[in-house]
C-alpha cells in the first residue's frame, strides 16, 4: 500500500527534525559560552529533556486512547512553541534555570508527544516488517542531531542564537502540524488489507498469535523487569556519551566546529543502529540481537577510552560511531519488543512505560557522568564506568534469554498436553 510508505516517510522526516534533542550540547553551545555554564549544569538540561520526553510519552499514550492523532499533535505544537520561544528569553544569572524549564522540560514534553504518536502509528501500518519500519523511522530521530547540529553551528556564526530558537519553534511546529494531516492509524478496512506477520516466538506479531497485554500486565511479567534493566544499563552508556557531548573532543584540543562534527558521529551511529538493527531484528530475532548490542556497547566505551589514552580524535570518532550504533540498537529493540511480546492494542501506553527507563538512564548516565567528571576530573574514569555498565547489560541479556527460552518450553509443553 502506497499510503503506508507515505506515512513512514512523513514520520521519519518529522522525527529527524525533532531528534535535535540529542544534539543539545551543540544547540546550547552559544548559551554555555555567553553565560559561562558548568558541564554539570549542561548535563542537567539533557537529563531533564529525557525525563520530560518520557513524561510526554506517557501522557500521549493515554491521550491516544481517547483522541485522534491530530488532537495529540496539536497539543504537542503548543508545548514546542512555548518551549523554544521561552528559551529565547533566557538571560543573566537565571538563564540556566530558564532553559531547564523551557527547553529541558516544556519543549521536550512536546517532542515526547510527537514521538509516541508517530512510532505506534507507523508500527500499526507494518505488521509484516515491524523492525524495518521502526528502524527507518527511528533512524531519522537518531540522525537529527547530526544533520542539524552542524547547520546550527554555522547559523550561530551569522545570526543571534535567540533568533535561531524562535525559528526552530516556528519550523518544528509547522512540520508537526503538516505531519498530523498525513499520519493516522489504519481504519479496520485498511488494517485488514495489510500483510500479516509470519514470524514466530519472540519475533511474532499479533497476526502470528501474540496476545495483547494491558499495561498492568507488564508488571506481572519477569520479561519486563529484565528487559527494563537492560534498557537502563545500555541506555545510560549512550546518554553519558551524549550528556558529556562536546567535552570529549574538546578535551583533545578540537575547536567548536570540529567538536560538533566528532560528537555528531554518535548520532550517525545511532541512526544506523536503528536502521540496521530493525532489519536484523526481523531476521535473527531478539535474543542474539540483545547480546550483540551489549557487546557493541562495551566496545564503544573501550574505544572511547583508547582515544583518551592515545589523545586521538580519529579513534574518538570511531568510538562515537560504535557507541551510537549500540544506543540506536537499544532504542529500536525497545519498540520491537514492546510490539512483538506485548502486542499492538496497547502499544503506545506500553511503549511509554518501557521508555520510562530513560528517566533513570538520564539521571545516572547524563547527570551522573557530569557529576563524576566534575568530581574526579577524568573522562577516562567515566568511560571505565560506562564499560562496566555494558558488561552488566550483557549478563542481563543472557539471563533474559534463558528466561524466555524457559517460557517457550513451558508453552510448548502446555500446548502439547492440551493437544493430547
N, C-alpha and C positions, 0 to 999 in steps of 0.2 A: 504493500500500500504506500502510495506516494505521500499521503498525509503524515504518516509516522516519521518518514525521513525529514520532512519539513519541521516537524515538532522537535526532532532530535537536533537539527541544525540550529534552530532558533534557541533552544535551551542551552546548547553548547556555547553559542556566541554570548548570550546573556551572562552565563556563569564565567566566561572568560573575563569580562569587564569587572564583575563583582569579585573575582578571585584576587583583585588587588589587595584584599585584606591580608594576604600572606606576604605582600611586599611592603608591609608597614614601615620597616626601617628606612626604605627609600622614600616613601610618602612623607615621613616625618623628618627627613634629613634637614631641611631648612629651618624647621622649628627647633630641632635639637641644637643647631648651631646658633640660632638667634637668641634662644632663651637659656642656653647652657644646661640642658637637661642631663641627668646622670644616666648611665647604662641601665641601672636597676629601675629608674623611673620610666625609661623607654620600654623595658620588658613588661612593665605593668600594663601598658597600652595593649600589647599583644595578648597578654593573659586575659584582660577584660574583654577584648574582642572575641576570644574563643569562648569565654563564659557566656557573653551576651548572644553570640551566634548560636550557641546550644539552646539558650532560653528561647530564642526566636524559632528554632526548630520545633521545640516542644509546643509552643503556642500555635504555630502554623499547623502542626499535626492535628491539634484539637479543632482549629477553625475549619480545616478542610472536611471535617466530619459534618459540619453544619452549613458551610457556604461553598460557593464555587471558586474556581481558580482566580477569576478576575477580582473578586472581593478581597481575597487574601493578598493579592499583588498590589491592590490599591492601598491597603494598609501599609504594606512594605514601602511603597513610594513615600508615604508621609514620614516614616522613620528615616529614610535615606536623605530626604530634603533637610529635615531638622538636624540630622547628624553632621552632614558635610558642611552645610551653611553655618551651623553653630560653631564648628571647628574654626571657620574662617575668622571668628571674632576673638579667638584666644589671644591673650596679650599679657605681658608683665609677669608678676610673681604667680598669678593664678592660671597661667597658660597651661601648665601640665594637668591640673585637676579639670580644667575645662575640656581639654582633649580627652582625658579619661572618660568623661561623661558623654561628650558628643560623638566622637569617633569610636572610642573604645566600647561604649555601651549602646547609644541610640542607633547609630548607623549600622553597627554590627548586628543588632536585633533585626533590622530591616533586611540585611543580607541573609541572615538565618531564615527569615520568612521565605525569601525567594528560592533559596536552596532547597528547602523542604517542600516546596511546591513543584519545582522542576524535576528533581530526581525521582520522586514517586510517580509523577505523571509520565515521564519518559519511560520509566520501567514498565508501566502498565501497557504501553504500546509494543513492548518487545519481550513477550513471554518466551519466545524461542531463542533469543540472543541476549539474555539479561546482562551477562558480564560485558559483552562487547558494547552494548548501548550505554551502560553505566560508565564503562571505561572511556568512551568518546566524550560523553557529557562531562564527566569529572576531570578529564584531561584539560578541557577548556578552563575549568575552575582552577586547576593547578598551575596552568601556564599564565594566568592573569598577571601575577607579579612580575614575571619575566618579560612579557610582551609590553606591559605598560610602564614598568619600572624605569627603563632607560628613557622612554618618552617623557615621563615626568621629570627626570633628572635634567633633561635638556630644556624643558619648559621652565623649570625653576631658574635657569640661567638668563632667561629673557623676559620672564613675567613674574610678578609678585605671587608668592605662594597662596595668598588669600584669594586671588582671582582664580587660581587653579582649583582650589577647593570648591568654590561656587560653581565653576564649570563642571567639575565632576558630579556635583549634586544634580545639575540640570541634565547632563548627558545620561547618567545612570538611571535617573527617574524616567526619562523619556524611553530608554531602552526597555526597562521593566514594563512600562505601560504598553509598548508595542508588542512585547512578547505575550502579554496577557490576552491580547486579541487572538493570537495564534494557538497558544498552548491550552489544551483542555483534556480532561480524562476521556477515554473512549466510551461511547454510548454502548449499551448492551448489544446492539446490532453490530457496531464496529468491533467490539471485543470478540464476538462470535466469529468474525471473519479473520481474526488474527491467527497465524500459525501457532500451534501449541508446542510446549517444551517436550523434548523426547529424552531428556536426561533422567538419571536415576540417583537414588541415595541423596547425599548432601548436595548434589547438583540439580536435583529435581525441582521443578516449579509446580505451581498448583495443578497444571494440566496433567502432571505425572503423579498426582496424589498427595502433594504436600497439604497438610492441614493448616488452615488459617488459625493462628494463635492470637488471642487477645493480649493486650499489653500486660494485664495482670498475670497472664500465664508465663511471661518471661521469667518472673521472679521465682517460679517453681521449677525452672529448667536449669540443671547444672551447666549446660552448654552456655547459657547466658553469662554466668559468672566467670567461667574460664575464658570465654571469648572477650568479655569486657576487660579482663585483666590484660590479655594480650594486646588489645587496642590501646589501653593506657600505657603500657610499658614502651611499645614501639612508637606510639604517638608522642610520648614525652621526648623521645630522641629527636623526632622531626621538629617538634616545637622548640626544643632547646636550640637547635641549629638556626631556625628562623628567628627565634626570640633574640638571640645574641646578634644574629644577622651580620651587618657590615663590620662588626668588631673583629671577626675572623680575618678578612682580607686586610683591613686597615692595620691590624697588628703586625702584618708582614710588609707594611710600607705602601700599600695600594692607595691611590688617590680616590676621590669620591666617585668618579665615573667608573674606574676600574673595579672598585669595591662593589658597586651596583651590578656590574657585569658578572663578577665572580659569584656573588651570592645568588644571582639570578639562576645559576645552574641548579640550585635546589628546586626552583620552580620548573625548570626544564625537566629535571629528573622526575619530579612529582607528576607532571603531565604525562610523561612517557610511561611511568609506573602505573598510572591509572588506565591508559590505553592498552599497553601490552598486558598488564595484569588482568584486565577484564577479559581479554581474549583467551589468556591462559586458563583463567578460572573456568570458562566454558569448556575447555578441552581436558584439563587434568584434574579439576575439582579442587575443593577447599583444602583438604588435608596436606598434600605435598606443597601446595602453594603457601600456606601459612608458615611451614618450616623453612622454605626457601626465603621468604620475606624476612624472617627473623635473622637468618644468616646474612642477608644483604644489609640489614640494619647494623649488625655488628661490624661488618666490613667497612661500611661508610664511616662509622665513628673512628675506626682504627686508621683508615686512610687520612681522615682529617687530622688525627693525632700525628701521623707521619709527616704531614705538611707543616705542622707547627715545629716539630723537631728539626726538620730539614730546612725550614724557612722558605718553602717553595710554594709560590702561588699556583703553579701548574698542577702540582699534586693536590692542592686545595680545591681546585676546580673539579678534579676527579672525585674528591671526597664529597663535595657538594652534590655532584651529579648522582653518586651512588646513594647518599643519604636521602636525596629527593626521590629516587627510584623506589626505595624501601617505603618511604612515607606515602607515596602515591599508591603503592600496592596495598598498604594498610587501609587507606580510605576506600578503595574500590572493593576490598574484601568485606568491609562493613556493610555496604549496600547489598552486595551479593548474598552474604549470609543471612541478612535480615529477610530478604525476599525468598530465598530458597528454603531456609529452615523454618521460618515462621509465617510465610505466606504473603499474599498481596493485599488482602482485605484491610489489614491494619498496618500496612507498610509505613505510612507517614508517621504514625504515632510510635510504632516500634523502632523505626529508624531514629527518631528523636531521642528515645530513651537510651539506645545504644550510643548515640552520638554525644550523650552527656559525659562520656569518658573524657571529652575534650576539656571539660571544666578542670578535672583533676590533672590531666596531662599538661594543661596550660599553667596551673599553679606550680606543679613540680618542674615541668620542662622549661617553661619560659621564665616565670618569676624565680623559681628555684635556681636555675642556671645563672641568672643575673646576680642573685644574692651570693651564690657560691663564687662566681667570678670576682665580685667586689671584695669578698672576704679573703680569698686566697691569692687573687691577682694572677691566676694561672689558667689559661684556656686549656692547657694540657690536662689539668685535673678534671675540668668539666667533661672533656672528651672521654677520659677513662671511666667516669661515672656513666656516661651515655653508653659506652660499650658494655658495661655490666648490666644495664637495663636490657640491652639486646639479648644478652646471654639468658637472663631470667625469662624473657619473652620466648626464646627458643624452647626452653624446658616446658613452659606453659603450653606451647603449641603441641608438643609431644604428648603431654597429659590429656589435652583436649582430644587429640586424635585417638588415643586409646579409649577414652570415654565414648566417643561417637561410634567407634568400632563395636564396643560392647553393646551399645543401644541398638545398633543394626542387627547384631546377632540375636538379641532378645526378641526383636520384632520379627525376624525371620523364623525363629523357633515358635513364637506365638502364632504366626500365620500358618505354619506347618501343622501345629496342633489343631487349629480350627478346621483346616482342610481335611484332616483325618476324621 
